[in-house]
Amino acid sequence: MTDLKTIVEKRLEELNLSPIEAATRAGLERTFLRDIIVGRKKSVRADKMGELAKALRLDPGALARNEMVPVDIVGQPARPTPNATFPPRWQAFPADVRIPLRGHIAAGANGRFILNGQDIAHVFCPPGLEGVEGAYAVQIEGTSGEPRFYHGETAWVNPHTKVRQGDDVIVQVLGEGDDDEVSSYLKRFVSRSGDVLRLYQYNPGKGEEHELEFPADKVFSVHKVVFHAML
């Protein structure tokens, strides 16, 4: 048996989810899991235990006893194991499998862009993303990613792969107000703690720094880029 805070932190790490993303998916208040992690919420009411278990994909009865028993989401098949290792060049890309290319508007400071929630096209699916639920691609604008990424390239994302130091990631960060839009960044992952997310940009603009920091409670998602190319 362990305490609730430890369970939440460990399970979010296993699922590669931020507290905000997990809470939102389960229909909880945006700060629900974050409050547990920082100690503002020491216990959970019985009527919220089921939603917390859903957010963490744990058995609710076991969670009420402060035990971790992972389960699949009811009514949904278990996700296939993501595979970010690409095959030899001679293996053809599947011609009949395509994934959405997400639209965005013009890049801003530090390479900021906005995913507008719409699919503007569909692009081919690299073999490592076949069958991966929620896989998507984005088109790169601007020069902040050079020489790693170039304007006009496409980057493919696996939202379920564990992120490690040095990985390239798409990060979504919430604005200051409840109604503010979510800003997105394509950067190199440095580290993540309970307080701050640290990123690195390859080619900062005038007056910008290589290192970027965002408050952890504003980070909505961190998704790994597994492939990029010019279409």
C-alpha positions in Angstrom: 0.0 0.0 0.0 1.2 3.5 -0.8 -0.1 7.1 -0.6 -2.4 8.7 -3.2 0.1 11.3 -4.2 2.7 8.6 -5.0 0.2 6.6 -7.0 -0.9 9.6 -9.1 2.7 10.6 -9.9 3.9 7.1 -10.7 0.8 6.3 -12.9 1.0 9.5 -14.9 4.7 8.7 -15.6 3.7 5.2 -16.8 1.0 6.6 -19.0 3.1 9.5 -20.3 0.3 12.0 -19.4 0.4 15.4 -17.8 -1.9 15.9 -14.8 -4.1 18.3 -16.9 -4.3 15.9 -19.9 -5.3 12.9 -17.7 -7.9 15.0 -15.7 -9.4 16.5 -18.9 -9.8 13.1 -20.6 -11.7 11.7 -17.5 -14.0 14.7 -17.2 -12.4 16.0 -14.0 -11.5 19.6 -13.1 -8.4 20.6 -14.9 -6.4 21.0 -11.7 -7.8 17.9 -9.9 -4.7 15.7 -10.3 -2.3 18.6 -9.9 -3.8 19.4 -6.6 -3.1 15.9 -5.4 0.5 16.1 -6.5 1.3 19.4 -4.9 -0.5 18.4 -1.6 -3.5 20.7 -1.8 -5.8 17.6 -2.0 -5.0 14.9 0.5 -8.0 12.6 -0.1 -10.7 12.1 -2.7 -14.4 11.8 -2.1 -16.1 8.5 -2.9 -18.1 10.0 -5.7 -14.9 11.2 -7.4 -12.9 8.0 -6.9 -14.3 6.4 -10.1 -13.4 9.4 -12.2 -9.9 9.5 -10.7 -9.5 5.7 -11.4 -10.6 6.4 -15.0 -8.0 9.2 -15.4 -5.3 6.8 -14.2 -6.7 3.7 -15.8 -6.7 1.9 -12.5 -9.2 -0.4 -10.7 -11.4 2.0 -8.6 -11.8 -0.5 -5.7 -8.1 -1.1 -5.5 -7.4 2.7 -5.8 -9.8 3.3 -2.8 -7.4 1.1 -0.8 -4.4 3.0 -2.1 -3.4 0.1 -4.3 -2.4 0.3 -8.0 -4.2 -2.3 -10.2 -4.0 -1.2 -13.9 -7.0 -1.9 -16.1 -8.0 -1.2 -19.8 -10.6 1.5 -20.3 -14.1 0.0 -20.2 -15.6 -0.3 -23.7 -12.3 0.3 -25.5 -9.8 -2.2 -26.7 -6.3 -2.1 -25.3 -4.0 0.1 -27.3 -1.4 -1.6 -29.4 2.1 -1.2 -28.1 3.6 1.8 -29.8 6.7 1.1 -31.8 8.9 4.1 -32.7 11.7 2.0 -34.2 11.5 2.2 -38.0 12.2 -0.8 -40.2 14.9 -1.1 -42.9 14.5 1.1 -46.0 13.4 -1.8 -48.1 10.1 -2.2 -46.2 7.5 -0.2 -48.1 5.3 2.3 -46.3 1.7 1.1 -46.2 -0.1 2.7 -49.1 -3.6 2.4 -47.7 -2.9 3.8 -44.2 -3.0 7.6 -43.7 -3.1 9.8 -40.6 -4.4 13.4 -40.1 -2.2 16.4 -40.7 -3.3 19.0 -38.2 -3.8 22.6 -39.2 -2.2 25.6 -37.6 -1.8 29.3 -38.0 1.4 31.3 -38.4 4.3 30.8 -36.1 5.0 33.3 -33.3 7.7 34.0 -30.7 9.9 31.0 -29.9 8.4 29.1 -32.8 4.9 29.2 -31.1 2.1 27.9 -33.3 -1.6 26.9 -32.7 -3.2 23.6 -33.5 -6.6 24.7 -34.6 -8.3 21.4 -33.8 -9.0 20.6 -37.5 -7.5 18.1 -39.9 -6.4 20.0 -43.0 -5.3 16.9 -44.9 -4.2 13.3 -44.5 -0.6 12.1 -45.1 1.0 8.7 -45.4 1.6 6.7 -42.2 5.1 5.6 -41.4 5.3 1.9 -40.4 6.1 2.6 -36.8 2.7 4.4 -36.4 0.5 1.8 -37.9 -2.4 1.0 -35.5 -1.3 3.7 -33.0 -4.5 5.5 -31.8 -4.3 9.2 -32.0 -1.2 9.4 -34.1 -1.0 12.7 -36.1 1.3 14.9 -38.1 2.0 18.7 -38.1 3.6 20.9 -40.8 6.6 22.9 -39.6 6.7 26.6 -40.1 9.5 29.0 -39.2 13.2 28.6 -38.6 13.5 28.0 -34.8 14.0 24.3 -35.4 16.9 24.5 -37.9 19.1 22.7 -38.5 17.1 19.8 -37.0 13.8 20.8 -38.7 13.2 23.0 -41.7 10.3 25.2 -42.8 7.8 23.1 -44.9 8.7 19.7 -43.4 6.2 17.4 -41.8 6.7 15.9 -38.4 4.8 12.7 -37.3 3.8 12.2 -33.7 3.2 9.3 -31.4 1.2 10.6 -28.4 1.7 7.4 -26.3 5.5 6.9 -26.5 7.4 7.7 -23.3 9.4 10.9 -23.7 13.1 11.0 -22.7 15.8 13.7 -22.5 16.9 14.6 -26.0 13.7 13.6 -27.8 12.0 16.1 -30.1 8.4 16.8 -28.9 5.2 18.7 -29.6 4.2 20.5 -26.4 0.9 22.1 -25.8 0.7 24.8 -23.1 -2.4 26.4 -21.7 -2.8 30.2 -21.7 -3.2 32.2 -18.5 -7.0 32.5 -18.6 -9.6 29.7 -18.8 -10.6 30.8 -22.3 -7.1 31.4 -23.7 -6.0 29.3 -26.6 -3.5 26.5 -26.2 -0.1 27.3 -27.7 2.1 24.6 -29.3 5.8 24.2 -29.6 8.1 21.8 -31.5 11.3 21.6 -29.4 13.8 19.2 -27.8 12.8 17.8 -24.5 15.2 18.6 -21.6 13.4 17.7 -18.4 10.2 17.8 -16.5 9.5 18.1 -12.8 6.5 18.7 -10.7 7.1 22.4 -11.1 8.5 23.1 -14.5 8.9 21.7 -18.1 12.2 22.6 -19.7 12.7 22.6 -23.5 15.5 23.5 -25.9 15.2 25.3 -29.2 17.9 24.8 -31.8 17.8 28.2 -33.5 16.3 31.0 -31.3 15.3 34.3 -32.9 16.7 37.6 -32.1 16.2 38.3 -28.4 15.2 34.7 -27.6 17.0 32.1 -25.7 17.9 28.4 -26.4 16.2 27.3 -23.2 12.5 27.6 -22.6 10.6 26.9 -19.3 6.9 26.5 -18.7 5.0 26.0 -15.4 4.1 22.3 -15.1 0.5 23.1 -14.2 0.1 24.8 -17.6 1.4 21.9 -19.7 -1.5 20.1 -21.4 0.5 17.5 -23.3 4.0 16.4 -24.4 4.0 14.2 -27.5 7.1 12.6 -29.1 8.1 13.3 -32.7 9.1 10.0 -34.2 9.7 10.9 -37.9 10.0 14.0 -40.1 10.5 14.5 -43.8 9.8 16.9 -46.6 6.7 15.9 -48.5 
